[in-house]
Structure formats: structure tokens, C-alpha cells
């Protein structure tokens, strides 16, 4: 039989138990923080109809959608006179796609279940998403997002509350972060002030790339979209202002105060910072005019979070969307949310060695196997320990002791329990602390009371 060269698709990964324990550590912290703030879990399908997904992420986002071929003879639906144009073909052979994010499916979910939900609806969702992106450090084609959103309210208190969630979650993980905050209405006012109101989406898509490509490349992209060099220079001078968070609102009023939408955005930002002043966050929060978030559905406040001690892209981001449900037939329902990138957070915590060692074992106790009779006794004792909430397993073969102890060490199992024929006769077991090597004899009837 020919040897098979096994591999997995680029941008995807397998996770061994140790890695899964660490991922679950992140998920458990996020769930704890989400739930203490009153959010409830939901799930949506991995695939959505393309009609749900297309047009919600902009032209560049649509290119990154993984499309699913129709089952059966998918070419049967292609018209005989088709010109075989790629986009035309795709519309005939694919009707579904893997979800690009959790926000658009959430909007679809809200519209479909609006009569079953209690508004304002506070939801969290932890599921994988897929993007046909170029894999690189910190960027994957399959990755988990951990979203938390509240929909059905326009209160700026919710923006401040999301920053508190960011602060609390990363403090529990031990990750130092900085939060960047801006408002799309302010960016719209900037676009109006430089004569680029009709190119607002092009402006934000280009500005969103500033950290990656720099001003020269941003200017090139803006020029190619019809925004001239004079307007580009004005944009740069406005956003590179050198003002503090407190000084920025008055500065903006003096520059773009003629724009009604910009004034609304400035007012919203002032409200957010007023709430933050009531209960200050430990993490740094910066009012950053260069923050754009390239997704078209954001209409108000936008967030981005970066780790301070690791060179990594955004590990959390989000914003307010005033009418995302409107495209599905439920207009004027405002929401705001953020998404934690679990995979990038994992990479940050791994690089900084922030995962606790005691999180990596699956069992607290391993029963050493001395043979058939001892195995049956151990099987019964392990069952009794599990009833008392103590994770226990029995080694399945009567292998050499060295091999069994090595197994316990590699799994970071804290205790081994030995019961040979003599111990069985005397109704006792020997409990060995695998870290200290200390060994204790305990009567079987007292085993579940031992301080494992």
C-alpha cells in the first residue's frame, strides 16, 4: 500500500490535549466575564445562505468568503449559453458559504427569532469562523471568535460596559492591553470636510490598513479611488493631531464642527468617556482617529484592542451597528458588540507564558495497574472517587511501573494510587504525590476524604 502524505489545509490547525486545555482556559474566562455582565449564549450554523453573507463585508470581505459547492451534479444548473465568467458560474453552483464572522449571522438570528427574544437582547457566542485569507503569523483561515453583543438599545453606556468587559477579561488572563476607540460618524465628518463624502467607504477601507502599509500606500489607494492628494494631506493632518482624549472633542468641533453627523459622533464619544470616568478601567483607553474598522456595517463607536507586550495584530475589536438587522427586514434596531480573537489571544498568552500549569491535567488521580484482580478493584475505587468529584482513571494494562509512572508524569497527574495484593488484603491503598514523591497509606473507606 502506497504511503499517504498526510496534511491539513493551510491556515488550519490540529490541537493536542494540552493545547485544548489552554484554549478552554481562555473560553472559560470569557464565559465567566460575559455571564457576570448578564449575557446569554447562542449558536448559529457553520454555513449560511450566500444571500445572507454577500454584500455585508464590503468588496474585499466578499472575496474572502469560503463558498460551498451545491451537492449532486452542481453543473446541471449552469445555463448552456453561460459565458463561463467566474462570478456568473459561482452564482449557479454555490448557494451557501461558511460564515465569515458571527455578527452578520447574529443579525439574521435576531430577525428570525425576534418574537422569542427579550430586548435589549444580550448575547454571547463562541464558535469558529472561516476566511480565505493568506495565512501568516496570527492570521488563520479557520479560527474562533468569542462575540458579545447587546441589541435593541442606543445607550452609550453599553459601549463603556464593553470596555469594562475587555478590561476584566484580559486582567484575568494576565494580558496587558491598550484599547483604541473611535467613531465612524467622526470619520464621516472628516470625509465630508475634505470633499470625499461620496468615497466614505473607500476612505475607511484604506485608513483601516494604515498600521500595515503606512501613509504612502494609503494615499496611493485613496488616489486610485478618486480622492486627490490635497484631500489626503488634509486627512493626515486632522487624524495626526497630538491631542489628549480630553482635548480631542473640542479640537474636532473646531475642525469638522460644520458636519451634523460628526457632531453626533463627538457627543457619543464624550458620553462613553463620561461613563468610563465613573468606573475607570485598568487598561489604557485611547481616542484614536486613525482607527477605522473596514467593515461596512459599523455606524458609530468602534473598538480595537492590542496586546502591549507582544507584536501581534488586533486581539479584540468591534463597534456599533445601527441598522444591520434592517437588511433582513427589521429596521431601526441598534446594537453594539465586540469580538475576542481566541486564537491570537492564545498565541499572546503562549508567548508570554501566562497559562497556569495546573490547567493542563485531565485527571487528578491515576490508579496503577498490577494485574486483572487489582484492575477490577481499581475500577471500582475510581468510580467512587468520580462520584465525589475527583477526576480519576485506571491505567488499562499491567505494564511496567516505570511506564505507568511516566504516563502520569506526562499527563501532569498529581497523584498515583497503588493497591497490590497485600494492600487489597489489608483494605488500604498507597497514595503517591508525584511532585514531592511522598507516599501515604490510606484506608479504602477514607479514600474519598483524602485531600487530593
N, C-alpha and C positions, 0 to 999 in steps of 0.2 A: 504493500500500500504506500502510495507516494506521501511524502511528508508535507503537511499543510503548514504554510507560513501564516500563523495567526496574527491578527492585528485588529485594532478598533479604529473607527473613523477619526481623522484629525480633529482636534478641538473637543474630544470627549475623553473621559477617564473612567477606569475602574477604581473602586475604593475597597481597600482591605479593612478588616475589623477595627484595627487601631485608628485608621482614618475616619471610619464611620462613627466611632465613639467620640472623636473630636468634632465632627460635623454635628452630631446630635447634641453635644455640649453647647454649640452656638445656637442651634434651634431651640433648645430648652430655655436658654437665657431670653431669647427674643419672645418666645411664647409667654414666659413669666411676665415680662415687661408689658407686652401687648394686653394681656388679660387683666393686669392690675389697673390698666387705664380703661377697662371696660369694652375691649374689642372682642369679637366673636369669630371663630374660624369658619371658612367656607372652602370648597374646592370646585374647580371647573374642569372640563375635559382638556386633555392634552392637545387635541385638534379642534379647530373651529372652522366654520364655513369661510371661504376666502372673502365672501361678501361682507363678513363681519370685520375682517382684518385689513383688507386693502384700503388705502387712502387715509388711514388713521396715523401713520408714522412718517408721512412725507415721502417724496420720491426715493430718497436714499434708504429709508426704512423698508419700503416695499421690496426693494432689491434683495434685502436680507431675509425675506420670508422663505422658510422651507415649505415648498408645495408638495402635496401628496397626490400621486397619480391615482386616477379613478381605478377601481377594481375591475377585473374582467378585461374584455377587449376594449381598452380605453381609446384606441384609434378609430373605433367604429363611429364615434360621434363627430369626427373631423370631416367637414364637408369635402366632397370630391374636388370641388373647384377652389379649395383653400390654397392661398399663395405660400403656405408653409412659413409665414412670418412667425418668429418665436413667440411674441406676445399673443398673437392670434391662436397659435397652437395650444398654448398653456390654458387659455380660457375654455378650450374644448376638452382637454384631457385631465384637468385638475380642478376640483371644486372645493377642496379642503386644504388647510395648511396647519403646521404646528404653530402653537401660539408664540408670538414674538415677545410679549410681556404679559403681566397679569392685570394691567389696568383696563385695557380695552375689553377683554373677556369679562371683567368685573362690571363694566358699564352695561354690557349685554345681559349679564346675570341680573342686575338691578331692574332693568326694564322688564325682563321676562317674569321676575318674581316680585314685582312691586306690591302686589296685593298681599303678599305673605310676610313682607318686611316691615319693621318698625323704624320710622325715620325720626331723627337722623340715625342712619344705619352705620354702625361702627364694625368694620370687618378686618380680619387679618387672614392672610393666605400664604402658605409656604409650599411652593411647587416649582418644578423645573420649567424653563423656557428654552427656546431654540432660536439661534440666529446664524445665518450663512455668512459669518464674518471670517476674516483672515485670522487664524489662531496665532496668539503670541502671549507673552507673559501677562497673566492677569486677564486674558481675554479668551473665552471659550465659546464653542458652538452650542454646547449644552451646559446650562448652569442653573442653579437655584436662585429664585428671588423670594424674598420674605417681605411681603407688602402689608402695609397697614393704612387704611383709608377710612375717612368719615364722609358720608354723602348725605345731602339734604339740609345743609346749613351753610351760610356765608360768613359765619362768625370768624374773625381773625384770631380768636382765642385758640382755635384748632391748629393754626399754624404754629403758635407758641407751644401748644401741647405736643406737637410732633417733634419740635426741637428738644423738649424735655424727654421724650421717648428716646431720641438719638443719644442724648446725654446719659441717661440712665443705663441704656443697653451697653454702650461702649465702656462706661465706667465698670460695669460688672465683668466685662471681658478683659479689662485692663489695657484697652487700646486708647491712646491719646489721639484725639481728633480735633479738626477745625471744621466748622460749619460755614459754608458760604451761602448767602441769602440774597436774592434779587426779586424783581417783579417784572413780568412780561409787559405790563401796562407802561412801566417806565421805559422799557426798551422800545415800545411802540411810539412813545413820545419822542424818544431820541431819533427814531427813523423819520418821524414827521418833521422834526426840526431841521434835518439835513436834506429834505426833499426826497426821501426814499420810502414814503409811506406805502407805495404800491409794491415795494420789494421787501416788505417786512419779513416774510418767511425766509427769503434768500439771505437777508441780513442776519437773522438769528441762527440759521444753519451754519453760516460762515463763522460768526462770532463764537459759536459753540466749539469750534476747532482751534481756537486761539492757543490754548495750552499745548496742543500737539504740533501745530505748524507755524506759529508765530505770525506777527503782524503783516510781513511782506506777502506771505501766501494768502492770508485772509483778504488783503487788499486785492490781490490778483483775482480771487474768486468773486469778490464784490464787483470788481470792474467787469468781469465776464457776464455778470447778471445785470449790467446797466447802471451800476452805482459808480459815479465818477470819482476821481482821485481827491477832489476838493471835499466831497461828502465824506470820503473815507478818513481824511485827516481830521475833519470835524468830529467824527465818531470817536476817533482815538483820543482827541483832546478832552472830550467830555468824560469818557469812562476812566481815563488815567488822571484822576482828579487830586489825589493826595489828601482827601478829607477823611475825618473820623466818621464813625457811624452816626454820632450826634450831629455833626456838621452837614452831613450829606443831604438831608431833606431840604434845608434852606438853599443850599448850593443848587440842587436840582430845580427848585422853584425859580431861581434866577436865570437858569439856562433854558428850561423847557416848560416853564410855567404857563405858556400860552396853550399848551395841549391839555384839553379836558381829561383825556384818558390818562395822561401822565400824572396829573394832579391826584386822580383817584388812586393810582398806584403808590404815590408818595404817602398819601393818607393811610393806605393799608399797611405799608411798611412801618409807619410810626405807631400804629396800633399794635403790631406784632412786638415791637421793641418795648412798648409800654407794659405788655403782659410779661415779657422776659425780665423786666426790671422788678416786677413784683416777686418773682421767684427765679433769681439768677441761675444760669447754668454754669457748670464747672468748665465745660468746653468753650473754646473761643468761637464767637459768632461774628462773622464779618459781612457787612453790607457791600457786596461786590458787583459793580455794574458790568463787569466782563462776563458774568455768569449768564448763559442764555438757555441751556437745555434745548436741544434741537427738535424735540417732539412738538408737533403742531398743536396738540390738544391742550397744552398749558396756556392759561389765560391770566393768571395772577402771580402770587408768590411762587418762587422756585427755590429749590434747595440742592446743595451738593455737599458731600462730606468726604474729607480725605484724611488718611492716617498721617500723623505728624512724624513718625519715626521710621517710615518705610517709603521708598519711592514706588508708589503704586497709584493707579488711576482712582477715580471715584469709587468709594465702597458703599455709598448710600446716596440716593437722590430722589427727587420728586417735585411735586408742585400742586397748584390749584387748577382745576379744570371746571369752568362754569357751565359748559353745555355738552359734555361728552355723551351723556345719555340722549341728547337731542337728536343725534344722527340715527338713533334707533327708535325714535318716535316718542321720547319722553323729555320734552324741552324744559329748560329753566330749572334744572336740578344741579346745584353746585356741589362740588366735592373737593377734597384735598387729601393727598396721601404721599407716602414715601416708600421706597423700595430698598431694602438692605440686600447687598450682593453677597450672599453667603460664601461663595467660592473665593472671592477676593478677600473677604474677612478672614477666611481660613488661611489663605496664603500669608496675610499680615501676621496673624497670631502664631503661625508656624515659624515664620522668620524671626519673630521676637521671643519665641519660646514661652508663650503665655498659657499653653494648655496644662491643666493640672495632671500630675502623674496618676492620681488615684481615680481618674476618669476612664482609664484605659482597660481595666479588667472587666470581664463579663461574669466571673464567678468570684465569690469570696472564699469559697472552700473547695478543695479537691480531695476526694476520697481515694487513697492509694489502693490499687487492686492487687491482692495477694493470691487470688485463685477463685474458683467457682463458688465455694461456700461463703467466703469473705465478701465476694462481689454481691451476693444476694443480701447479705446483712447491710452492706454499704448502701445498696439501692434503697432499702427501707429507711435507713437513717437520713439519707439525703432528702427523701420525701418529707420526713418530719421537719428537717431544717427549713425547707422551702415553705412549708405551711406557716412557719414563724417568720417569714420574710427574709430568710438568709439564702442568697444565691449559692447553690451547691451543684457539683457534678461529680460523677464517678468515672475514673479512668476506665475505658472499655476493655482493656486487655491486661493480663497479668504479665506485663513487660518488666524489664529490669528496673529496679528502683531509681537508678540514675536517669533513665529515660523519662520516668514519670515525674521526678522532681524537676528535670529540665523543662518538661511541658508546663509545669506550674510556674516556673520562673519566667518563661517566655510569654505566658498569658498574664503575668503580673498577678497571680492568685496569691492572696495574702497568707492563707493557712492550708496546710495539708493535714488530713486525718488518717491515721493508721490504725487498723484493727486486724491483727493476726489471730491465729487460733487461740493463743494464750489470752489475749485481750477479750476475745469473744467469750471464752470460758469464765473470765472474771467480770464480765459485764462492763468493761471500760474501753476507752479509746485513747490513743496518744495524739495530741494536737501539736503540730509544729508551726511556729511562727517563721515564715520563710525569709523574713528580713533579718531577724535577730538570731535565728537558729534555736531559740528557746523552745523546749518541749514540755508539755503539761499533760498529766494523766487526768482524765475526767470520766466520771460515771455516765453511762448512757442516758440515764433518766435526767441528768443535769446538762446534757449536751446543748440543748436549745437556749440555755441560760448563759452559756459561755460568751464573754464579751468579744466577739469576732471583730 
